[in-house]
C-alpha cells in the first residue's frame, strides 16, 4: 500500500517528458476518467494515482493499493520484484522497451505493458513502492 501518494506524484512529475498516454489520474480528461471508472471496480477508499490508457483493451492503473490492468490485478503488497527483461535479457534498447515484468511473492510473473520511453519512470516508481 502506498502511504504517501504525493511522493509518487512528485516522482512522476519530475521525470515525465514527452509522454502521451501515461499520466497522473487527476490530469486525465474527464471522459477518459469515466471510461476507466467504468472498467474498474475500486475497493473502498482506493485512490487512483497513475494511469496508462491506449484503449479499452490496453490500459493499466496504479492505485494506492493495486495495479489494475485489462488482464490482471495485483495487490502492491504482493509484489516481490520488478524486472526489465526486454533490456537485460533480450538486449533491446531503451527506446524499444515497452514492458516490465512484475514478480509476485508467490513467484507468478505478470507483464505490464507500457508506453514506449516510460519504462524507467514506472520502474522507478514501482521499485520505490515495493521498498516502502
VMD Tcl script that builds the backbone (N, CA, C; Angstrom):
set m [mol new atoms 396]
animate dup $m
set s [atomselect $m all]
$s set {name element resname resid chain x y z} {
  {N N UNK 1 A 0.842 -1.183 0.000}
  {CA C UNK 1 A 0.000 0.000 0.000}
  {C C UNK 1 A 0.887 1.247 0.000}
  {N N UNK 2 A 0.495 2.227 -0.766}
  {CA C UNK 2 A 1.228 3.485 -0.825}
  {C C UNK 2 A 0.667 4.406 0.251}
  {N N UNK 3 A 1.531 4.788 1.159}
  {CA C UNK 3 A 1.088 5.624 2.271}
  {C C UNK 3 A 1.092 7.101 1.918}
  {N N UNK 4 A 2.034 7.517 1.069}
  {CA C UNK 4 A 2.125 8.926 0.696}
  {C C UNK 4 A 2.051 9.050 -0.829}
  {N N UNK 5 A 0.863 9.295 -1.315}
  {CA C UNK 5 A 0.624 9.396 -2.755}
  {C C UNK 5 A 1.415 10.548 -3.372}
  {N N UNK 6 A 1.624 11.605 -2.610}
  {CA C UNK 6 A 2.324 12.781 -3.134}
  {C C UNK 6 A 3.755 12.474 -3.555}
  {N N UNK 7 A 4.394 11.502 -2.917}
  {CA C UNK 7 A 5.750 11.105 -3.324}
  {C C UNK 7 A 5.712 10.514 -4.729}
  {N N UNK 8 A 4.732 9.665 -4.997}
  {CA C UNK 8 A 4.594 9.057 -6.323}
  {C C UNK 8 A 4.306 10.136 -7.355}
  {N N UNK 9 A 3.410 11.036 -7.045}
  {CA C UNK 9 A 3.089 12.128 -7.968}
  {C C UNK 9 A 4.329 12.970 -8.269}
  {N N UNK 10 A 5.094 13.277 -7.246}
  {CA C UNK 10 A 6.311 14.084 -7.433}
  {C C UNK 10 A 7.332 13.359 -8.289}
  {N N UNK 11 A 7.518 12.062 -8.042}
  {CA C UNK 11 A 8.452 11.276 -8.856}
  {C C UNK 11 A 8.036 11.311 -10.323}
  {N N UNK 12 A 6.749 11.129 -10.580}
  {CA C UNK 12 A 6.271 11.130 -11.954}
  {C C UNK 12 A 6.455 12.501 -12.598}
  {N N UNK 13 A 6.064 13.552 -11.911}
  {CA C UNK 13 A 6.184 14.907 -12.464}
  {C C UNK 13 A 7.639 15.269 -12.757}
  {N N UNK 14 A 8.543 14.854 -11.892}
  {CA C UNK 14 A 9.955 15.181 -12.058}
  {C C UNK 14 A 10.554 14.497 -13.281}
  {N N UNK 15 A 10.135 13.290 -13.577}
  {CA C UNK 15 A 10.733 12.509 -14.657}
  {C C UNK 15 A 9.949 12.638 -15.966}
  {N N UNK 16 A 8.679 12.961 -15.895}
  {CA C UNK 16 A 7.807 12.982 -17.078}
  {C C UNK 16 A 8.344 13.920 -18.159}
  {N N UNK 17 A 8.325 13.418 -19.370}
  {CA C UNK 17 A 8.722 14.231 -20.524}
  {C C UNK 17 A 7.649 14.111 -21.581}
  {N N UNK 18 A 7.971 13.842 -22.793}
  {CA C UNK 18 A 7.009 13.777 -23.895}
  {C C UNK 18 A 6.230 12.468 -23.869}
  {N N UNK 19 A 5.335 12.364 -22.926}
  {CA C UNK 19 A 4.529 11.157 -22.752}
  {C C UNK 19 A 3.088 11.490 -23.127}
  {N N UNK 20 A 2.469 10.624 -23.916}
  {CA C UNK 20 A 1.126 10.914 -24.401}
  {C C UNK 20 A 0.019 10.158 -23.688}
  {N N UNK 21 A 0.251 8.879 -23.366}
  {CA C UNK 21 A -0.826 8.030 -22.861}
  {C C UNK 21 A -0.682 7.660 -21.385}
  {N N UNK 22 A 0.390 8.094 -20.762}
  {CA C UNK 22 A 0.625 7.811 -19.352}
  {C C UNK 22 A 0.617 9.128 -18.601}
  {N N UNK 23 A -0.199 9.195 -17.548}
  {CA C UNK 23 A -0.272 10.455 -16.808}
  {C C UNK 23 A -0.849 10.195 -15.419}
  {N N UNK 24 A -0.744 11.227 -14.588}
  {CA C UNK 24 A -1.409 11.165 -13.302}
  {C C UNK 24 A -2.908 11.096 -13.554}
  {N N UNK 25 A -3.578 10.279 -12.792}
  {CA C UNK 25 A -5.015 10.098 -12.976}
  {C C UNK 25 A -5.751 11.433 -12.893}
  {N N UNK 26 A -5.353 12.266 -11.964}
  {CA C UNK 26 A -6.029 13.551 -11.766}
  {C C UNK 26 A -5.892 14.484 -12.974}
  {N N UNK 27 A -4.897 14.266 -13.825}
  {CA C UNK 27 A -4.690 15.103 -15.008}
  {C C UNK 27 A -5.421 14.595 -16.243}
  {N N UNK 28 A -6.005 13.414 -16.150}
  {CA C UNK 28 A -6.694 12.840 -17.305}
  {C C UNK 28 A -7.961 13.617 -17.635}
  {N N UNK 29 A -8.293 13.624 -18.903}
  {CA C UNK 29 A -9.546 14.176 -19.364}
  {C C UNK 29 A -10.689 13.472 -18.630}
  {N N UNK 30 A -11.715 14.202 -18.292}
  {CA C UNK 30 A -12.842 13.639 -17.533}
  {C C UNK 30 A -13.519 12.480 -18.281}
  {N N UNK 31 A -13.573 12.559 -19.606}
  {CA C UNK 31 A -14.155 11.459 -20.381}
  {C C UNK 31 A -13.317 10.187 -20.246}
  {N N UNK 32 A -12.008 10.336 -20.227}
  {CA C UNK 32 A -11.126 9.188 -20.067}
  {C C UNK 32 A -11.230 8.624 -18.646}
  {N N UNK 33 A -11.318 9.485 -17.656}
  {CA C UNK 33 A -11.537 9.016 -16.281}
  {C C UNK 33 A -12.840 8.215 -16.205}
  {N N UNK 34 A -13.851 8.688 -16.886}
  {CA C UNK 34 A -15.141 7.994 -16.909}
  {C C UNK 34 A -15.003 6.606 -17.532}
  {N N UNK 35 A -14.287 6.503 -18.654}
  {CA C UNK 35 A -14.057 5.196 -19.296}
  {C C UNK 35 A -13.327 4.246 -18.356}
  {N N UNK 36 A -12.284 4.755 -17.705}
  {CA C UNK 36 A -11.510 3.934 -16.774}
  {C C UNK 36 A -12.395 3.490 -15.616}
  {N N UNK 37 A -13.139 4.408 -15.046}
  {CA C UNK 37 A -14.004 4.084 -13.905}
  {C C UNK 37 A -15.061 3.050 -14.263}
  {N N UNK 38 A -15.505 3.042 -15.508}
  {CA C UNK 38 A -16.500 2.050 -15.943}
  {C C UNK 38 A -15.897 0.658 -16.074}
  {N N UNK 39 A -14.588 0.561 -16.252}
  {CA C UNK 39 A -13.925 -0.735 -16.410}
  {C C UNK 39 A -13.410 -1.309 -15.094}
  {N N UNK 40 A -13.404 -0.522 -14.042}
  {CA C UNK 40 A -12.750 -0.925 -12.794}
  {C C UNK 40 A -13.708 -0.832 -11.621}
  {N N UNK 41 A -13.674 -1.855 -10.793}
  {CA C UNK 41 A -14.399 -1.827 -9.534}
  {C C UNK 41 A -13.383 -1.522 -8.444}
  {N N UNK 42 A -13.418 -0.303 -7.944}
  {CA C UNK 42 A -12.456 0.106 -6.924}
  {C C UNK 42 A -12.851 -0.436 -5.557}
  {N N UNK 43 A -11.839 -0.694 -4.745}
  {CA C UNK 43 A -12.064 -1.077 -3.356}
  {C C UNK 43 A -12.450 0.170 -2.563}
  {N N UNK 44 A -13.015 -0.040 -1.418}
  {CA C UNK 44 A -13.378 1.090 -0.567}
  {C C UNK 44 A -12.121 1.907 -0.223}
  {N N UNK 45 A -12.189 3.195 -0.398}
  {CA C UNK 45 A -11.100 4.144 -0.111}
  {C C UNK 45 A -9.871 3.968 -0.996}
  {N N UNK 46 A -9.993 3.256 -2.093}
  {CA C UNK 46 A -8.874 3.098 -3.029}
  {C C UNK 46 A -8.754 4.363 -3.887}
  {N N UNK 47 A -7.522 4.846 -4.018}
  {CA C UNK 47 A -7.286 6.101 -4.737}
  {C C UNK 47 A -6.464 5.858 -5.991}
  {N N UNK 48 A -6.984 6.185 -7.174}
  {CA C UNK 48 A -6.187 6.067 -8.395}
  {C C UNK 48 A -5.104 7.142 -8.428}
  {N N UNK 49 A -3.901 6.749 -8.893}
  {CA C UNK 49 A -2.772 7.679 -8.897}
  {C C UNK 49 A -2.255 7.924 -10.309}
  {N N UNK 50 A -1.930 6.849 -10.995}
  {CA C UNK 50 A -1.244 6.941 -12.273}
  {C C UNK 50 A -1.915 5.988 -13.256}
  {N N UNK 51 A -1.995 6.410 -14.522}
  {CA C UNK 51 A -2.652 5.528 -15.479}
  {C C UNK 51 A -1.976 5.555 -16.839}
  {N N UNK 52 A -2.192 4.467 -17.549}
  {CA C UNK 52 A -1.817 4.341 -18.954}
  {C C UNK 52 A -3.071 3.851 -19.651}
  {N N UNK 53 A -3.479 4.563 -20.692}
  {CA C UNK 53 A -4.684 4.171 -21.403}
  {C C UNK 53 A -4.445 4.313 -22.895}
  {N N UNK 54 A -4.223 3.185 -23.558}
  {CA C UNK 54 A -4.080 3.171 -25.018}
  {C C UNK 54 A -5.442 2.875 -25.654}
  {N N UNK 55 A -6.194 1.967 -25.014}
  {CA C UNK 55 A -7.528 1.610 -25.483}
  {C C UNK 55 A -8.236 0.858 -24.356}
  {N N UNK 56 A -9.480 0.513 -24.576}
  {CA C UNK 56 A -10.214 -0.228 -23.550}
  {C C UNK 56 A -9.690 -1.646 -23.371}
  {N N UNK 57 A -8.854 -2.097 -24.296}
  {CA C UNK 57 A -8.229 -3.415 -24.197}
  {C C UNK 57 A -6.750 -3.328 -23.852}
  {N N UNK 58 A -6.271 -2.139 -23.583}
  {CA C UNK 58 A -4.843 -1.944 -23.301}
  {C C UNK 58 A -4.682 -0.752 -22.356}
  {N N UNK 59 A -4.797 -1.043 -21.071}
  {CA C UNK 59 A -4.675 0.012 -20.071}
  {C C UNK 59 A -4.140 -0.572 -18.762}
  {N N UNK 60 A -3.667 0.299 -17.902}
  {CA C UNK 60 A -3.383 -0.075 -16.521}
  {C C UNK 60 A -3.553 1.148 -15.639}
  {N N UNK 61 A -3.729 0.876 -14.369}
  {CA C UNK 61 A -3.929 1.926 -13.389}
  {C C UNK 61 A -3.179 1.545 -12.122}
  {N N UNK 62 A -2.402 2.478 -11.618}
  {CA C UNK 62 A -1.743 2.302 -10.327}
  {C C UNK 62 A -2.575 3.041 -9.303}
  {N N UNK 63 A -3.040 2.317 -8.303}
  {CA C UNK 63 A -3.759 2.949 -7.203}
  {C C UNK 63 A -2.865 2.865 -5.968}
  {N N UNK 64 A -3.362 3.342 -4.871}
  {CA C UNK 64 A -2.588 3.250 -3.639}
  {C C UNK 64 A -2.575 1.835 -3.065}
  {N N UNK 65 A -3.363 0.933 -3.680}
  {CA C UNK 65 A -3.467 -0.435 -3.172}
  {C C UNK 65 A -3.067 -1.493 -4.199}
  {N N UNK 66 A -3.348 -1.241 -5.489}
  {CA C UNK 66 A -3.174 -2.269 -6.508}
  {C C UNK 66 A -2.675 -1.703 -7.831}
  {N N UNK 67 A -2.246 -2.622 -8.692}
  {CA C UNK 67 A -2.066 -2.351 -10.110}
  {C C UNK 67 A -3.197 -3.097 -10.796}
  {N N UNK 68 A -3.978 -2.361 -11.580}
  {CA C UNK 68 A -5.135 -2.922 -12.253}
  {C C UNK 68 A -4.900 -2.768 -13.745}
  {N N UNK 69 A -4.996 -3.871 -14.481}
  {CA C UNK 69 A -4.837 -3.822 -15.934}
  {C C UNK 69 A -6.039 -4.470 -16.586}
  {N N UNK 70 A -6.042 -4.461 -17.911}
  {CA C UNK 70 A -7.104 -5.146 -18.634}
  {C C UNK 70 A -6.968 -6.663 -18.514}
  {N N UNK 71 A -5.789 -7.163 -18.043}
  {CA C UNK 71 A -5.553 -8.613 -17.944}
  {C C UNK 71 A -5.400 -9.155 -16.521}
  {N N UNK 72 A -5.011 -8.317 -15.583}
  {CA C UNK 72 A -4.759 -8.811 -14.227}
  {C C UNK 72 A -4.868 -7.686 -13.208}
  {N N UNK 73 A -4.978 -8.105 -11.947}
  {CA C UNK 73 A -4.974 -7.174 -10.816}
  {C C UNK 73 A -3.999 -7.736 -9.796}
  {N N UNK 74 A -3.085 -6.887 -9.318}
  {CA C UNK 74 A -2.097 -7.309 -8.325}
  {C C UNK 74 A -2.101 -6.323 -7.169}
  {N N UNK 75 A -2.198 -6.852 -5.978}
  {CA C UNK 75 A -2.035 -6.019 -4.791}
  {C C UNK 75 A -0.568 -5.588 -4.706}
  {N N UNK 76 A -0.330 -4.334 -4.384}
  {CA C UNK 76 A 1.050 -3.843 -4.287}
  {C C UNK 76 A 1.840 -4.601 -3.222}
  {N N UNK 77 A 1.156 -5.050 -2.193}
  {CA C UNK 77 A 1.818 -5.809 -1.123}
  {C C UNK 77 A 2.292 -7.188 -1.588}
  {N N UNK 78 A 1.770 -7.685 -2.708}
  {CA C UNK 78 A 2.155 -8.995 -3.232}
  {C C UNK 78 A 3.370 -8.950 -4.146}
  {N N UNK 79 A 3.830 -7.755 -4.523}
  {CA C UNK 79 A 4.934 -7.640 -5.475}
  {C C UNK 79 A 6.267 -7.874 -4.773}
  {N N UNK 80 A 7.018 -8.811 -5.314}
  {CA C UNK 80 A 8.350 -9.129 -4.788}
  {C C UNK 80 A 9.419 -8.288 -5.477}
  {N N UNK 81 A 9.348 -8.225 -6.800}
  {CA C UNK 81 A 10.387 -7.544 -7.568}
  {C C UNK 81 A 9.821 -7.113 -8.923}
  {N N UNK 82 A 10.464 -6.093 -9.491}
  {CA C UNK 82 A 10.128 -5.635 -10.837}
  {C C UNK 82 A 11.383 -5.778 -11.687}
  {N N UNK 83 A 11.248 -6.448 -12.827}
  {CA C UNK 83 A 12.381 -6.691 -13.728}
  {C C UNK 83 A 12.154 -6.005 -15.071}
  {N N UNK 84 A 13.253 -5.880 -15.825}
  {CA C UNK 84 A 13.194 -5.319 -17.167}
  {C C UNK 84 A 13.869 -6.297 -18.127}
  {N N UNK 85 A 13.235 -7.439 -18.413}
  {CA C UNK 85 A 13.876 -8.449 -19.263}
  {C C UNK 85 A 14.114 -7.984 -20.697}
  {N N UNK 86 A 13.297 -7.068 -21.207}
  {CA C UNK 86 A 13.489 -6.601 -22.585}
  {C C UNK 86 A 14.884 -6.002 -22.768}
  {N N UNK 87 A 15.362 -5.314 -21.769}
  {CA C UNK 87 A 16.669 -4.665 -21.873}
  {C C UNK 87 A 17.780 -5.614 -21.438}
  {N N UNK 88 A 17.627 -6.218 -20.255}
  {CA C UNK 88 A 18.719 -7.009 -19.696}
  {C C UNK 88 A 18.839 -8.412 -20.270}
  {N N UNK 89 A 17.721 -9.027 -20.641}
  {CA C UNK 89 A 17.770 -10.388 -21.187}
  {C C UNK 89 A 17.696 -10.427 -22.709}
  {N N UNK 90 A 16.915 -9.526 -23.277}
  {CA C UNK 90 A 16.690 -9.545 -24.718}
  {C C UNK 90 A 17.576 -8.565 -25.476}
  {N N UNK 91 A 18.238 -7.662 -24.759}
  {CA C UNK 91 A 19.164 -6.729 -25.386}
  {C C UNK 91 A 18.524 -5.599 -26.175}
  {N N UNK 92 A 17.270 -5.315 -25.903}
  {CA C UNK 92 A 16.623 -4.197 -26.601}
  {C C UNK 92 A 17.173 -2.866 -26.079}
  {N N UNK 93 A 17.062 -1.849 -26.894}
  {CA C UNK 93 A 17.489 -0.517 -26.497}
  {C C UNK 93 A 16.457 0.145 -25.600}
  {N N UNK 94 A 16.880 1.192 -24.901}
  {CA C UNK 94 A 15.981 1.918 -24.003}
  {C C UNK 94 A 14.721 2.404 -24.710}
  {N N UNK 95 A 14.871 2.860 -25.930}
  {CA C UNK 95 A 13.723 3.414 -26.655}
  {C C UNK 95 A 12.769 2.338 -27.171}
  {N N UNK 96 A 13.196 1.082 -27.176}
  {CA C UNK 96 A 12.362 -0.020 -27.662}
  {C C UNK 96 A 11.572 -0.703 -26.550}
  {N N UNK 97 A 11.979 -0.512 -25.315}
  {CA C UNK 97 A 11.355 -1.201 -24.188}
  {C C UNK 97 A 9.934 -0.685 -23.961}
  {N N UNK 98 A 8.974 -1.608 -23.911}
  {CA C UNK 98 A 7.595 -1.199 -23.665}
  {C C UNK 98 A 6.875 -2.139 -22.693}
  {N N UNK 99 A 7.649 -2.727 -21.766}
  {CA C UNK 99 A 7.018 -3.544 -20.731}
  {C C UNK 99 A 7.959 -3.747 -19.554}
  {N N UNK 100 A 7.360 -4.097 -18.432}
  {CA C UNK 100 A 8.093 -4.503 -17.232}
  {C C UNK 100 A 7.541 -5.849 -16.795}
  {N N UNK 101 A 8.362 -6.592 -16.107}
  {CA C UNK 101 A 7.953 -7.882 -15.560}
  {C C UNK 101 A 7.743 -7.704 -14.059}
  {N N UNK 102 A 6.559 -8.054 -13.597}
  {CA C UNK 102 A 6.245 -7.969 -12.172}
  {C C UNK 102 A 6.213 -9.386 -11.620}
  {N N UNK 103 A 7.030 -9.632 -10.616}
  {CA C UNK 103 A 7.093 -10.953 -9.993}
  {C C UNK 103 A 6.450 -10.857 -8.612}
  {N N UNK 104 A 5.413 -11.659 -8.419}
  {CA C UNK 104 A 4.740 -11.686 -7.124}
  {C C UNK 104 A 5.513 -12.562 -6.143}
  {N N UNK 105 A 5.221 -12.403 -4.889}
  {CA C UNK 105 A 5.874 -13.186 -3.838}
  {C C UNK 105 A 5.618 -14.681 -4.000}
  {N N UNK 106 A 4.510 -15.041 -4.659}
  {CA C UNK 106 A 4.226 -16.462 -4.911}
  {C C UNK 106 A 4.874 -16.942 -6.215}
  {N N UNK 107 A 5.770 -16.151 -6.781}
  {CA C UNK 107 A 6.575 -16.400 -7.988}
  {C C UNK 107 A 5.805 -16.294 -9.311}
  {N N UNK 108 A 4.522 -15.970 -9.281}
  {CA C UNK 108 A 3.804 -15.736 -10.526}
  {C C UNK 108 A 4.354 -14.471 -11.176}
  {N N UNK 109 A 4.435 -14.505 -12.497}
  {CA C UNK 109 A 5.025 -13.394 -13.251}
  {C C UNK 109 A 3.958 -12.782 -14.154}
  {N N UNK 110 A 3.910 -11.464 -14.157}
  {CA C UNK 110 A 2.971 -10.720 -14.984}
  {C C UNK 110 A 3.744 -9.681 -15.786}
  {N N UNK 111 A 3.279 -9.418 -17.000}
  {CA C UNK 111 A 3.906 -8.420 -17.865}
  {C C UNK 111 A 3.019 -7.172 -17.883}
  {N N UNK 112 A 3.608 -6.062 -17.496}
  {CA C UNK 112 A 2.919 -4.782 -17.514}
  {C C UNK 112 A 3.333 -4.050 -18.782}
  {N N UNK 113 A 2.382 -3.895 -19.713}
  {CA C UNK 113 A 2.657 -3.185 -20.962}
  {C C UNK 113 A 2.715 -1.687 -20.689}
  {N N UNK 114 A 3.677 -1.033 -21.328}
  {CA C UNK 114 A 3.914 0.386 -21.087}
  {C C UNK 114 A 3.950 1.175 -22.381}
  {N N UNK 115 A 3.799 2.462 -22.245}
  {CA C UNK 115 A 4.046 3.369 -23.353}
  {C C UNK 115 A 5.555 3.422 -23.568}
  {N N UNK 116 A 5.988 3.418 -24.809}
  {CA C UNK 116 A 7.433 3.498 -25.083}
  {C C UNK 116 A 8.018 4.727 -24.408}
  {N N UNK 117 A 9.252 4.596 -23.969}
  {CA C UNK 117 A 10.019 5.648 -23.296}
  {C C UNK 117 A 9.550 5.951 -21.872}
  {N N UNK 118 A 8.692 5.095 -21.322}
  {CA C UNK 118 A 8.252 5.333 -19.938}
  {C C UNK 118 A 8.747 4.271 -18.963}
  {N N UNK 119 A 9.421 3.237 -19.464}
  {CA C UNK 119 A 9.782 2.113 -18.596}
  {C C UNK 119 A 10.594 2.574 -17.389}
  {N N UNK 120 A 11.517 3.517 -17.573}
  {CA C UNK 120 A 12.365 3.936 -16.455}
  {C C UNK 120 A 11.566 4.691 -15.388}
  {N N UNK 121 A 10.546 5.433 -15.796}
  {CA C UNK 121 A 9.702 6.149 -14.834}
  {C C UNK 121 A 8.898 5.145 -14.006}
  {N N UNK 122 A 8.233 4.233 -14.684}
  {CA C UNK 122 A 7.376 3.267 -13.992}
  {C C UNK 122 A 8.228 2.303 -13.159}
  {N N UNK 123 A 9.368 1.895 -13.680}
  {CA C UNK 123 A 10.278 1.045 -12.909}
  {C C UNK 123 A 10.698 1.756 -11.626}
  {N N UNK 124 A 11.081 3.008 -11.723}
  {CA C UNK 124 A 11.493 3.795 -10.565}
  {C C UNK 124 A 10.368 3.878 -9.534}
  {N N UNK 125 A 9.154 4.156 -9.991}
  {CA C UNK 125 A 8.015 4.281 -9.080}
  {C C UNK 125 A 7.691 2.947 -8.423}
  {N N UNK 126 A 7.614 1.870 -9.204}
  {CA C UNK 126 A 7.268 0.564 -8.629}
  {C C UNK 126 A 8.359 0.046 -7.696}
  {N N UNK 127 A 9.586 0.307 -8.027}
  {CA C UNK 127 A 10.687 -0.096 -7.129}
  {C C UNK 127 A 10.573 0.647 -5.807}
  {N N UNK 128 A 10.266 1.915 -5.864}
  {CA C UNK 128 A 10.064 2.700 -4.639}
  {C C UNK 128 A 8.905 2.107 -3.826}
  {N N UNK 129 A 7.797 1.814 -4.505}
  {CA C UNK 129 A 6.611 1.302 -3.826}
  {C C UNK 129 A 6.895 -0.003 -3.091}
  {N N UNK 130 A 7.607 -0.935 -3.730}
  {CA C UNK 130 A 7.815 -2.232 -3.071}
  {C C UNK 130 A 8.857 -2.150 -1.957}
  {N N UNK 131 A 9.669 -1.113 -1.945}
  {CA C UNK 131 A 10.652 -0.957 -0.868}
  {C C UNK 131 A 10.100 -0.251 0.350}
  {N N UNK 132 A 9.003 0.464 0.180}
  {CA C UNK 132 A 8.461 1.256 1.300}
  {C C UNK 132 A 7.154 0.737 1.746}
}
mol reanalyze $m
mol bondsrecalc $m
mol representation Tube
mol addrep $m
